[in-house]
């Protein structure tokens, strides 16, 4: 019996990712489904890593993961003195023996070159800046990085006549470069991203600030926690853009206000996304009850005036007299956990009810025409014929 899976991927905000990881670490779920983002700075109590695929999209094309990349992910299994294991699952092909040997023996092809980009930038004009960013090196140990998003944005904006006309001095070119370095968190088309950067550069170049009313409208459109996982993920990506803008010194009037406002929206969206992921991939009721059962701690049951039974805040069924009726909507696998939790937690309730029933006055008892035995408005049994007409037998 399992309670579901936590999810980790690079598109999640740190707050959402940490909440998902916490579910796994706390034992609320028994599985963690992740992209290769799991290989970056996450230390978890994982026994086994199963690869469902051996290739990835690296931003330009699909390619196979190198042995050192596979090792970085497989290395999440095992902690301290406990060894972990790794393998494949689903439609992933078996790992080659040479790759397995490289991972287990930590033998990888040595890195002979490092990616490099010139840091001595020329801000005389946009063309000079582009040329300095595309400069090469004679050092055989360095290779120029492929064209990055910020350079692509710079080229796109430099082709806009109005932008080019404004970049007549070094401060303007430097400002243009700072704007082009705004990450494309949204992952939209290059044209749409460049259009947004053009608007921001225009504000900063003309007014020295991003106008409060314009920024407020952008944030207001995003500040909604309704929708599915995809909608929440998109809004979260959008607000991270404005969080970045608010963090830049001198780009907005009231920096403290906008930093707080964007962070608050990001936190709300992060929590909503965590909730949506949990609702989609985790049976919350089962996971909560399973965790408490595993911890071998006493479960606490509460019964309201309608007879509804909750265990650790989770609805499990109804108590009718001395009979517990389990939630009929539970799946067969879930029913086993509910029954186990109910049996353990309802014992004090049955003892209390038995004591109250034993001490109840006769006026609280009644018999129906069909022989039903009533205690107040609750049926607790029935009388059936015994061996002697004057000695009926009570059945629960």
C-alpha positions, 0 to 999 in steps of 0.5 A: 500500500503506497500513498503516491509520489512527490514530484521534482523538476527544474521548473518548480520554484524552490518553495514548491520543490522543497515542499515536495521533497519534504513530503518524501523525506517525511514518509508521506509518500514512498516514491519520488518522480523527478527529472535530472534536476534531482542530481543538482544539490538534493540529498535525500534518503533514497534507496534506489534510482530507476531511470525511465529514460536515458536521453534528455532535451538540452535546450537545443536537441535530444541527446543521450546522457553521458556516463558522468551525468547518469552517475550524478543522478544515480548517486542520489541513492544511498546515504552515508554508510548505506549503499544504494542501487540504480537501474532502469524501468519502463521503456528505458533500454538496459544500461551498457555494461561499460556505462555501469562499470564507469558509474560504479567505479567512478571512472569518466572521460576527463574534462579537457576543455571548459566553456568560456565567454569573454568577460571584457565587454565593449560597451561603445555601441551594440555591435561592439558589445555583440562582437566582444561577447562572440570573441574567441580565445587562443587557449586550447583549454577553453571553448566558446559557449554556444549562443546564450539567451541573453546574447540572442535577445541583445541581437534581436533588440539591436535590430530594432531601429528605435532601440539602436537609436537610443544606444549612443553611449556606454551607459545606454548600451550597458543598460540594454545589456542588463535588460537582455540578461533578464532570464526567460523564465516563461520559456515563451517564443524568442520574439515575445521575450524580446518584446517584453525586454524592449518595453522594459528597456524603453521605460528604464531608458526614458523614465529611469524606472519601471512605472508602478501602475504598469508593473502592478497590472502585470502582477495583478494578472498573475496573482491567481491561484485557480487553475490546473498544474499547467496554469499555475506553473505558467503563472509561477514562471511569469511572476519570477520574471517580475521578482527578478526585475524588482530585485534589480537596484534602481529599476523600481521606485519602492524596491522594498514594496515590490520585492515583498509584493512579488515574493508574496505572489510567488509564495502563494502560487508555489503553495497552490502548485504544491497543493495541485501536485499533491492532489494529483499525485498523492492520496493525502488521506492514505499517506497521512494514515500510513505514516502514523501507522508506520510510526507505531504511534497512537492514532486519535479518532474524533466522532462528531454529532453526526457519527462522522469519524475522522482519524488524524483529521482524515474522514474514514467513515461513520459510527452507527451505534456500535457498528463502524461503516467505512467510507464507501468511496475508498478504493480496495487498496485504500480500504485496507489502510482505513480499516487498520487505522479505524480498528486502532483508533476507535477502541477508546470510542467503543469503550466509552460508548459501552460504558454509556450504554450500560449506565443508560436509563430504560427510557433511552431504550426502545424496540421497533415492530421488527424487533430492532433494539434502539438506543436513542436514535441509533440502532444497536442490535435486534431481538431474535427468537430464542429457545424459549418464547420468553427468552429472546436473543439479542444480536448486534 
